Amino acid sequence: MKVHFKDVGFIKFGNKDKEPNFCDINTAFTYKVDSVDEQDVKATYHLSSKQGVNLDKLVMTVMLMDDLGTVNVNVTTEDDFNNV
């Protein structure tokens, strides 16, 4: 399965009603892709903070569920991913 992170867009966490800088990609909580592990129907992305701030590293898994293109997306911290 080929799921390219650039096609998904970017990941932001926060509440724009409480955080005035949320929509500014230069100051918002954005992540970059450190590595990608691809299998037939599953891709695992290892993400770290794009701004270098002290945010937990994340792991995102994308799994193809059927031939219609339904996908299951799971995002968790790297620590939780490694302890499962």
N, C-alpha and C positions, 0 to 999 in steps of 0.2 A: 504494500500500500504506500502510495506517495502522498503524504500530507506535508506541504511546505508551510513552515511557520509564517513566512512572509505573506501567504495567502489568507491566513487566519486574521492577521492584523497585529494588534498589540494588546497586552494585558495591563489593566489598571485596577487598583484596589483603593477604595475610598468612598466617601460620600460627598458629592459636589455641593450639597446644601450646607455642609459643615466645614468643608475645606475649600477656601476660595481659589487656591492654586491648582485644584484638581485637573482642570482642563488644559493647563499649560504643560505640554509634554517635556519641557525643559526642567520643570520642578516636580512633576507628578511622579507617583510610584510606578515606574516602568521597568520592564525586565528585558534582558537580552538572552539569546539562546547560547548556552555553553557547549552543549553537545546534543546529538539526536541519535537514538537507537531505533532503527526501523526493522520491522518484521513484516510478514505477509499482510496481516490485518491490524497491526498495532504499531504505533509510533510513540516513543517516550522522549520528551524534551526536558533537558536539565536547564533551569533558568536561574539567573542571578541578577541582582539589582543593576540597572543600567547607569544609575547615578553614583554607584559606589557607596551608597549610604548603608547603614546597618539594618538591612532587611533580610529575613530568612531566605535561603535558597529554596526554590520551588521545583517540583517535578510535575509535568503535565503529561498525562497519557491520553492518546486519542485512539479509539478502537472502532473499526468499521463493523457495524452490526448486521448489515444486510446489503444486497446488491442494489438497492435503491439509493444508497448513499447515507443512510442513517448512521450517525456516529455517536459514541459515548465519550464524553470528555470529563476527565477527572484531574483536578489540580489540588496538590497537597504540599506540605513542606517536605524538604529532602529528608529531615529526621524521621518524620512519620512514614514516608515512603520506604525508607531503609529498615524500619522496625516492624513492618507488616509481615 
